[in-house]
Amino acid sequence: MPHEISEEEVELVSSLAKLQKMEAMIHQLRTLLPERLLEPLAPIVNPRAAPGKSVPASPRKIFEQLSQAARGGVAEVAEFQSMWRSPEMKPVWDRVDTQIKENGGRLLQPTGMWEHDYDVLLEGMTKHEKTVKDQQQSAQEELECSRLQSTEGGWKALVEIFAQKNIPGVRILPTTNDFSFIVFLGKAGLAFKVYYYNAASATQGNGLPDWNVSSKTTSTQPTSKLETAVLDCLNSRPRKWDLPYLLDMISTYANMKQTPCIKCGKMTDNAANLPTLRRPKSPQPSDGSLSQQITWEAYHPTCV
């Protein structure tokens, strides 16, 4: 497995990439005056220095070209100033100030050309980090799959473990078949059927079935907009094979009418919609434990 890159390494390379970009911007700005700003006048002032460029057809055309060049130049300066003053650059300037003080107030002198393209290096580190995290997540999921598969009593035992938590407003009800059950959220006025097809239908290749959620409303009762939004979120989740994960997620809707959006802090958005999205905040348990409950955050769809 590839080694992990420390946060300090990433921050250092990121800072160097920003400095490298700013240096390139400075070199580009040096060509702004007089060359690029006055470039529309070159065919008039010195035709030999501007071969292939025709003289503007009219004073108005010259004015338009000069105006466009000026706007482009102002935009370049503004971009450089914005990057210089950005919060991301503050730690870099603080570090430079510290080194200048340690150097007795003398400005630091460059030692030569850049040895690396730090933007490319940063991109490589980011990809490496993602590879490491993906491998760690894959190994962790394999462990959790193994724990789920070896649970005595199968999925019904997992449901019973969850039911024993006695979460307020959440009731588990059996059905007449062996591949589904009902989750009733009394306070929210919602009822869901949780079901699977069979292990052969699993998409993850881990031997576990994918769990799905549908409305428990009767065929004559239309599904509400709120219920549809909740179902969309539940069925678009990752880890469809992880039944404890799904049950924890469903339980977060038990008090959804009292749970504000974590981003805007409000109960409803401008369209009077409740926060129907759920995202896990805390990482998954690294030991494959089935008892640790995930911390979930609520969001309005318009806030993400």
C-alpha positions as a LaTeX table, in Angstrom:
\begin{tabular}{lrrr}
\hline
Residue & $x$ (\AA) & $y$ (\AA) & $z$ (\AA) \\
\hline
Met1 & 0.00 & 0.00 & 0.00 \\
Pro2 & 1.43 & 3.47 & $-0.88$ \\
His3 & 2.67 & 5.51 & 2.06 \\
Glu4 & 0.61 & 8.41 & 3.35 \\
Ile5 & 1.74 & 11.96 & 2.61 \\
Ser6 & 1.77 & 14.21 & 5.64 \\
Glu7 & $-0.42$ & 17.29 & 5.81 \\
Glu8 & 2.71 & 19.43 & 6.26 \\
Glu9 & 4.13 & 18.13 & 2.96 \\
Val10 & 0.92 & 18.95 & 1.10 \\
Glu11 & 0.77 & 22.45 & 2.62 \\
Leu12 & 4.42 & 23.10 & 1.69 \\
Val13 & 4.02 & 22.01 & $-1.92$ \\
Ser14 & 0.71 & 23.90 & $-2.18$ \\
Ser15 & 2.41 & 27.09 & $-0.96$ \\
Leu16 & 5.28 & 26.64 & $-3.41$ \\
Ala17 & 2.79 & 26.07 & $-6.24$ \\
Lys18 & 1.04 & 29.36 & $-5.37$ \\
Leu19 & 4.35 & 31.24 & $-5.24$ \\
Gln20 & 5.38 & 29.74 & $-8.56$ \\
Lys21 & 2.09 & 30.82 & $-10.13$ \\
Met22 & 2.45 & 34.33 & $-8.72$ \\
Glu23 & 5.97 & 34.62 & $-10.13$ \\
Ala24 & 4.63 & 33.64 & $-13.56$ \\
Met25 & 1.90 & 36.26 & $-13.19$ \\
Ile26 & 4.52 & 38.90 & $-12.31$ \\
His27 & 6.51 & 38.08 & $-15.46$ \\
Gln28 & 3.31 & 38.35 & $-17.48$ \\
Leu29 & 2.40 & 41.69 & $-15.88$ \\
Arg30 & 5.82 & 43.08 & $-16.80$ \\
Thr31 & 4.82 & 42.81 & $-20.46$ \\
Leu32 & 1.63 & 44.77 & $-19.86$ \\
Leu33 & 3.26 & 48.19 & $-20.12$ \\
Pro34 & 3.93 & 49.36 & $-22.70$ \\
Glu35 & 3.85 & 46.34 & $-25.01$ \\
Arg36 & 0.44 & 44.72 & $-24.59$ \\
Leu37 & $-1.59$ & 47.78 & $-23.57$ \\
Leu38 & $-0.37$ & 49.75 & $-26.58$ \\
Glu39 & $-0.26$ & 46.81 & $-28.99$ \\
Pro40 & $-3.22$ & 48.16 & $-31.05$ \\
Leu41 & $-1.04$ & 51.20 & $-31.93$ \\
Ala42 & 1.94 & 49.14 & $-33.13$ \\
Pro43 & 0.88 & 48.96 & $-36.82$ \\
Ile44 & 0.59 & 52.78 & $-36.83$ \\
Val45 & 3.70 & 53.73 & $-34.83$ \\
Asn46 & 6.09 & 51.09 & $-36.19$ \\
Pro47 & 4.65 & 48.98 & $-39.01$ \\
Arg48 & 7.92 & 47.04 & $-39.43$ \\
Ala49 & 7.73 & 45.84 & $-35.82$ \\
Ala50 & 4.20 & 44.54 & $-36.33$ \\
Pro51 & 4.29 & 42.47 & $-39.53$ \\
Gly52 & 1.00 & 40.88 & $-40.47$ \\
Lys53 & $-1.05$ & 43.32 & $-38.38$ \\
Ser54 & $-3.23$ & 45.75 & $-40.27$ \\
Val55 & $-3.83$ & 49.35 & $-39.30$ \\
Pro56 & $-7.22$ & 49.79 & $-37.56$ \\
Ala57 & $-9.87$ & 50.92 & $-40.01$ \\
Ser58 & $-10.99$ & 53.94 & $-37.96$ \\
Pro59 & $-10.27$ & 55.91 & $-34.78$ \\
Arg60 & $-13.30$ & 54.20 & $-33.24$ \\
Lys61 & $-11.74$ & 50.79 & $-33.94$ \\
Ile62 & $-8.49$ & 51.93 & $-32.33$ \\
Phe63 & $-10.44$ & 53.10 & $-29.28$ \\
Glu64 & $-12.24$ & 49.74 & $-29.00$ \\
Gln65 & $-8.98$ & 47.78 & $-29.22$ \\
Leu66 & $-7.24$ & 50.01 & $-26.66$ \\
Ser67 & $-10.25$ & 49.73 & $-24.32$ \\
Gln68 & $-10.25$ & 45.95 & $-24.62$ \\
Ala69 & $-6.51$ & 45.80 & $-23.90$ \\
Ala70 & $-6.95$ & 48.08 & $-20.88$ \\
Arg71 & $-9.80$ & 45.99 & $-19.46$ \\
Gly72 & $-7.76$ & 42.84 & $-19.89$ \\
Gly73 & $-4.79$ & 44.46 & $-18.15$ \\
Val74 & $-6.91$ & 45.68 & $-15.23$ \\
Ala75 & $-8.37$ & 42.17 & $-14.85$ \\
Glu76 & $-4.85$ & 40.67 & $-14.70$ \\
Val77 & $-3.77$ & 43.13 & $-12.01$ \\
Ala78 & $-6.96$ & 42.48 & $-10.02$ \\
Glu79 & $-6.41$ & 38.72 & $-10.21$ \\
Phe80 & $-2.84$ & 39.10 & $-8.94$ \\
Gln81 & $-3.95$ & 41.37 & $-6.08$ \\
Ser82 & $-6.74$ & 38.97 & $-5.14$ \\
Met83 & $-4.34$ & 36.04 & $-4.99$ \\
Trp84 & $-1.77$ & 38.06 & $-3.01$ \\
Arg85 & $-4.36$ & 39.04 & $-0.40$ \\
Ser86 & $-6.18$ & 35.71 & $-0.27$ \\
Pro87 & $-6.51$ & 33.85 & 3.05 \\
Glu88 & $-4.63$ & 30.93 & 1.50 \\
Met89 & $-1.53$ & 33.11 & 1.01 \\
Lys90 & $-1.48$ & 34.59 & 4.53 \\
Pro91 & 0.39 & 31.63 & 6.09 \\
Val92 & 2.96 & 31.91 & 3.29 \\
Trp93 & 3.59 & 35.62 & 3.91 \\
Asp94 & 3.70 & 35.01 & 7.66 \\
Arg95 & 6.39 & 32.39 & 7.09 \\
Val96 & 8.34 & 34.76 & 4.82 \\
Asp97 & 8.14 & 37.54 & 7.45 \\
Thr98 & 9.42 & 35.16 & 10.11 \\
Gln99 & 12.38 & 34.12 & 7.97 \\
Ile100 & 13.23 & 37.75 & 7.18 \\
Lys101 & 13.27 & 38.54 & 10.90 \\
Glu102 & 15.46 & 35.51 & 11.55 \\
Asn103 & 17.74 & 36.79 & 8.77 \\
Gly104 & 18.28 & 40.10 & 10.56 \\
Gly105 & 15.81 & 42.03 & 8.44 \\
Arg106 & 17.55 & 41.22 & 5.17 \\
Leu107 & 15.37 & 40.15 & 2.26 \\
Leu108 & 15.66 & 36.55 & 1.19 \\
Gln109 & 17.50 & 36.07 & $-2.08$ \\
Pro110 & 16.52 & 33.48 & $-4.67$ \\
Thr111 & 18.98 & 30.69 & $-5.31$ \\
Gly112 & 18.14 & 30.22 & $-8.97$ \\
Met113 & 15.46 & 28.73 & $-11.18$ \\
Trp114 & 12.60 & 26.61 & $-9.92$ \\
Glu115 & 13.69 & 22.98 & $-9.79$ \\
His116 & 10.16 & 21.56 & $-10.05$ \\
Asp117 & 6.76 & 22.41 & $-11.46$ \\
Tyr118 & 5.04 & 22.47 & $-8.09$ \\
Asp119 & 1.56 & 22.63 & $-9.58$ \\
Val120 & 2.20 & 19.29 & $-11.30$ \\
Leu121 & 3.82 & 17.96 & $-8.12$ \\
Leu122 & 0.77 & 19.01 & $-6.08$ \\
Glu123 & $-1.57$ & 17.31 & $-8.54$ \\
Gly124 & 0.46 & 14.11 & $-8.21$ \\
Met125 & 0.34 & 14.30 & $-4.41$ \\
Thr126 & $-3.43$ & 14.84 & $-4.49$ \\
Lys127 & $-3.89$ & 11.77 & $-6.70$ \\
His128 & $-1.58$ & 9.79 & $-4.41$ \\
Glu129 & $-3.59$ & 10.84 & $-1.36$ \\
Lys130 & $-6.81$ & 9.76 & $-3.05$ \\
Thr131 & $-5.28$ & 6.38 & $-3.94$ \\
Val132 & $-4.21$ & 5.82 & $-0.33$ \\
Lys133 & $-7.63$ & 6.81 & 1.03 \\
Asp134 & $-9.43$ & 4.63 & $-1.52$ \\
Gln135 & $-7.28$ & 1.64 & $-0.57$ \\
Gln136 & $-7.84$ & 2.25 & 3.13 \\
Gln137 & $-11.59$ & 2.58 & 2.58 \\
Ser138 & $-11.65$ & $-0.60$ & 0.49 \\
Ala139 & $-9.79$ & $-2.55$ & 3.19 \\
Gln140 & $-12.11$ & $-1.16$ & 5.86 \\
Glu141 & $-15.22$ & $-2.06$ & 3.86 \\
Glu142 & $-13.92$ & $-5.59$ & 3.34 \\
Leu143 & $-13.56$ & $-5.92$ & 7.11 \\
Glu144 & $-17.07$ & $-4.56$ & 7.70 \\
Cys145 & $-18.52$ & $-6.86$ & 5.03 \\
Ser146 & $-16.87$ & $-9.80$ & 6.75 \\
Arg147 & $-18.38$ & $-8.78$ & 10.11 \\
Leu148 & $-21.84$ & $-8.40$ & 8.58 \\
Gln149 & $-21.64$ & $-11.76$ & 6.82 \\
Ser150 & $-20.55$ & $-13.53$ & 10.00 \\
Thr151 & $-23.30$ & $-12.02$ & 12.18 \\
Glu152 & $-25.22$ & $-14.86$ & 13.76 \\
Gly153 & $-28.87$ & $-14.62$ & 12.78 \\
Gly154 & $-28.18$ & $-12.72$ & 9.55 \\
Trp155 & $-29.83$ & $-9.44$ & 8.67 \\
Lys156 & $-32.69$ & $-9.97$ & 11.11 \\
Ala157 & $-30.18$ & $-9.97$ & 13.97 \\
Leu158 & $-28.80$ & $-6.65$ & 12.68 \\
Val159 & $-32.31$ & $-5.19$ & 12.67 \\
Glu160 & $-32.86$ & $-6.47$ & 16.22 \\
Ile161 & $-29.58$ & $-4.88$ & 17.38 \\
Phe162 & $-30.76$ & $-1.58$ & 15.93 \\
Ala163 & $-34.25$ & $-1.91$ & 17.46 \\
Gln164 & $-32.72$ & $-2.42$ & 20.91 \\
Lys165 & $-31.29$ & 1.11 & 20.76 \\
Asn166 & $-34.87$ & 2.33 & 21.35 \\
Ile167 & $-34.39$ & 5.52 & 19.36 \\
Pro168 & $-37.34$ & 7.87 & 20.11 \\
Gly169 & $-39.82$ & 8.08 & 17.25 \\
Val170 & $-38.48$ & 4.98 & 15.46 \\
Arg171 & $-40.33$ & 1.65 & 15.33 \\
Ile172 & $-39.38$ & $-1.51$ & 13.47 \\
Leu173 & $-42.31$ & $-3.59$ & 12.22 \\
Pro174 & $-42.10$ & $-7.05$ & 10.60 \\
Thr175 & $-43.70$ & $-8.00$ & 7.30 \\
Thr176 & $-45.14$ & $-11.26$ & 6.01 \\
Asn177 & $-42.05$ & $-12.11$ & 3.94 \\
Asp178 & $-38.42$ & $-12.90$ & 4.69 \\
Phe179 & $-36.78$ & $-10.14$ & 2.69 \\
Ser180 & $-38.24$ & $-6.90$ & 4.07 \\
Phe181 & $-39.37$ & $-4.98$ & 7.14 \\
Ile182 & $-41.02$ & $-1.65$ & 7.93 \\
Val183 & $-39.47$ & 1.39 & 9.62 \\
Phe184 & $-42.12$ & 3.72 & 11.05 \\
Leu185 & $-41.13$ & 7.28 & 12.00 \\
Gly186 & $-44.06$ & 8.45 & 14.10 \\
Lys187 & $-43.10$ & 12.10 & 14.73 \\
Ala188 & $-42.21$ & 12.65 & 11.08 \\
Gly189 & $-45.31$ & 10.84 & 9.84 \\
Leu190 & $-43.25$ & 8.64 & 7.52 \\
Ala191 & $-43.20$ & 4.89 & 6.98 \\
Phe192 & $-40.69$ & 3.07 & 4.79 \\
Lys193 & $-40.38$ & $-0.45$ & 3.50 \\
Val194 & $-36.78$ & $-1.66$ & 3.58 \\
Tyr195 & $-36.11$ & $-4.66$ & 1.37 \\
Tyr196 & $-33.57$ & $-6.57$ & $-0.68$ \\
Tyr197 & $-33.84$ & $-8.85$ & $-3.68$ \\
Asn198 & $-31.25$ & $-11.57$ & $-3.13$ \\
Ala199 & $-27.52$ & $-11.92$ & $-2.66$ \\
Ala200 & $-27.07$ & $-12.60$ & $-6.36$ \\
Ser201 & $-28.32$ & $-9.08$ & $-7.10$ \\
Ala202 & $-25.53$ & $-7.46$ & $-5.09$ \\
Thr203 & $-23.60$ & $-4.96$ & $-7.17$ \\
Gln204 & $-20.50$ & $-4.80$ & $-4.95$ \\
Gly205 & $-19.39$ & $-8.40$ & $-5.49$ \\
Asn206 & $-19.07$ & $-8.93$ & $-1.74$ \\
Gly207 & $-21.84$ & $-11.49$ & $-1.34$ \\
Leu208 & $-24.13$ & $-9.06$ & 0.47 \\
Pro209 & $-27.45$ & $-7.88$ & $-1.00$ \\
Asp210 & $-28.15$ & $-4.25$ & $-1.80$ \\
Trp211 & $-30.87$ & $-2.76$ & 0.40 \\
Asn212 & $-33.53$ & $-0.49$ & $-1.06$ \\
Val213 & $-36.16$ & 1.77 & 0.47 \\
Ser214 & $-39.67$ & 2.51 & $-0.78$ \\
Ser215 & $-42.74$ & 4.28 & 0.52 \\
Lys216 & $-45.19$ & 2.31 & 2.66 \\
Thr217 & $-48.14$ & 4.41 & 1.48 \\
Thr218 & $-50.97$ & 2.53 & $-0.22$ \\
Ser219 & $-51.39$ & 2.50 & $-3.98$ \\
Thr220 & $-54.30$ & 4.93 & $-3.66$ \\
Gln221 & $-52.22$ & 7.36 & $-1.60$ \\
Pro222 & $-49.82$ & 9.55 & $-3.60$ \\
Thr223 & $-46.29$ & 9.89 & $-2.23$ \\
Ser224 & $-45.75$ & 13.36 & $-0.78$ \\
Lys225 & $-43.04$ & 15.72 & $-2.03$ \\
Leu226 & $-41.29$ & 15.44 & 1.35 \\
Glu227 & $-41.33$ & 11.64 & 1.30 \\
Thr228 & $-40.06$ & 11.56 & $-2.28$ \\
Ala229 & $-37.12$ & 13.82 & $-1.36$ \\
Val230 & $-36.23$ & 11.61 & 1.61 \\
Leu231 & $-36.44$ & 8.44 & $-0.50$ \\
Asp232 & $-34.21$ & 9.98 & $-3.18$ \\
Cys233 & $-31.57$ & 10.71 & $-0.54$ \\
Leu234 & $-31.80$ & 7.26 & 1.06 \\
Asn235 & $-31.56$ & 5.39 & $-2.23$ \\
Ser236 & $-28.67$ & 7.50 & $-3.56$ \\
Arg237 & $-26.48$ & 6.68 & $-0.54$ \\
Pro238 & $-23.21$ & 4.76 & $-0.85$ \\
Arg239 & $-22.67$ & 1.40 & 0.90 \\
Lys240 & $-26.01$ & $-0.02$ & $-0.22$ \\
Trp241 & $-24.95$ & $-3.38$ & 1.24 \\
Asp242 & $-24.51$ & $-1.90$ & 4.74 \\
Leu243 & $-27.80$ & $-2.39$ & 6.60 \\
Pro244 & $-26.69$ & $-0.79$ & 9.94 \\
Tyr245 & $-25.53$ & 2.26 & 7.93 \\
Leu246 & $-28.96$ & 2.52 & 6.27 \\
Leu247 & $-30.84$ & 2.12 & 9.55 \\
Asp248 & $-28.80$ & 4.86 & 11.21 \\
Met249 & $-29.48$ & 7.10 & 8.23 \\
Ile250 & $-33.23$ & 6.46 & 8.30 \\
Ser251 & $-33.38$ & 7.18 & 12.03 \\
Thr252 & $-32.06$ & 10.73 & 11.48 \\
Tyr253 & $-35.40$ & 11.60 & 9.86 \\
Ala254 & $-37.35$ & 10.74 & 13.03 \\
Asn255 & $-37.10$ & 14.35 & 14.25 \\
Met256 & $-36.59$ & 15.98 & 10.86 \\
Lys257 & $-39.22$ & 18.64 & 11.63 \\
Gln258 & $-37.01$ & 19.88 & 14.47 \\
Thr259 & $-33.61$ & 19.47 & 12.74 \\
Pro260 & $-32.32$ & 22.66 & 11.03 \\
Cys261 & $-29.94$ & 22.75 & 8.09 \\
Ile262 & $-26.33$ & 22.59 & 9.27 \\
Lys263 & $-25.27$ & 25.17 & 6.66 \\
Cys264 & $-27.91$ & 27.94 & 6.86 \\
Gly265 & $-29.18$ & 27.12 & 10.35 \\
Lys266 & $-32.81$ & 27.36 & 9.24 \\
Met267 & $-35.62$ & 24.83 & 9.29 \\
Thr268 & $-36.94$ & 25.71 & 5.83 \\
Asp269 & $-35.38$ & 27.20 & 2.71 \\
Asn270 & $-36.91$ & 29.89 & 0.50 \\
Ala271 & $-39.24$ & 27.30 & $-1.05$ \\
Ala272 & $-40.40$ & 26.14 & 2.42 \\
Asn273 & $-38.58$ & 22.81 & 2.07 \\
Leu274 & $-37.20$ & 20.96 & 5.10 \\
Pro275 & $-33.57$ & 19.73 & 5.18 \\
Thr276 & $-34.05$ & 16.36 & 3.47 \\
Leu277 & $-30.41$ & 15.59 & 2.67 \\
Arg278 & $-28.23$ & 13.63 & 5.10 \\
Arg279 & $-24.46$ & 13.38 & 4.99 \\
Pro280 & $-22.19$ & 11.51 & 7.40 \\
Lys281 & $-19.83$ & 13.72 & 9.37 \\
Ser282 & $-17.78$ & 11.26 & 11.40 \\
Pro283 & $-15.63$ & 8.60 & 9.74 \\
Gln284 & $-16.68$ & 4.99 & 9.66 \\
Pro285 & $-15.44$ & 2.84 & 12.56 \\
Ser286 & $-11.99$ & 1.49 & 11.70 \\
Asp287 & $-12.44$ & $-1.71$ & 13.67 \\
Gly288 & $-15.48$ & $-2.95$ & 11.75 \\
Ser289 & $-17.71$ & $-2.43$ & 14.79 \\
Leu290 & $-21.45$ & $-2.64$ & 14.16 \\
Ser291 & $-22.37$ & $-0.74$ & 17.31 \\
Gln292 & $-20.84$ & 2.66 & 16.64 \\
Gln293 & $-23.43$ & 5.15 & 15.43 \\
Ile294 & $-22.52$ & 7.60 & 12.70 \\
Thr295 & $-22.95$ & 11.34 & 13.15 \\
Trp296 & $-25.18$ & 12.74 & 10.41 \\
Glu297 & $-25.69$ & 16.32 & 9.25 \\
Ala298 & $-28.88$ & 17.70 & 7.66 \\
Tyr299 & $-28.89$ & 19.99 & 4.61 \\
His300 & $-31.41$ & 21.66 & 2.35 \\
Pro301 & $-30.89$ & 20.55 & $-1.26$ \\
Thr302 & $-30.52$ & 24.25 & $-2.11$ \\
Cys303 & $-27.68$ & 24.65 & 0.43 \\
Val304 & $-25.29$ & 22.14 & $-1.15$ \\
\hline
\end{tabular}
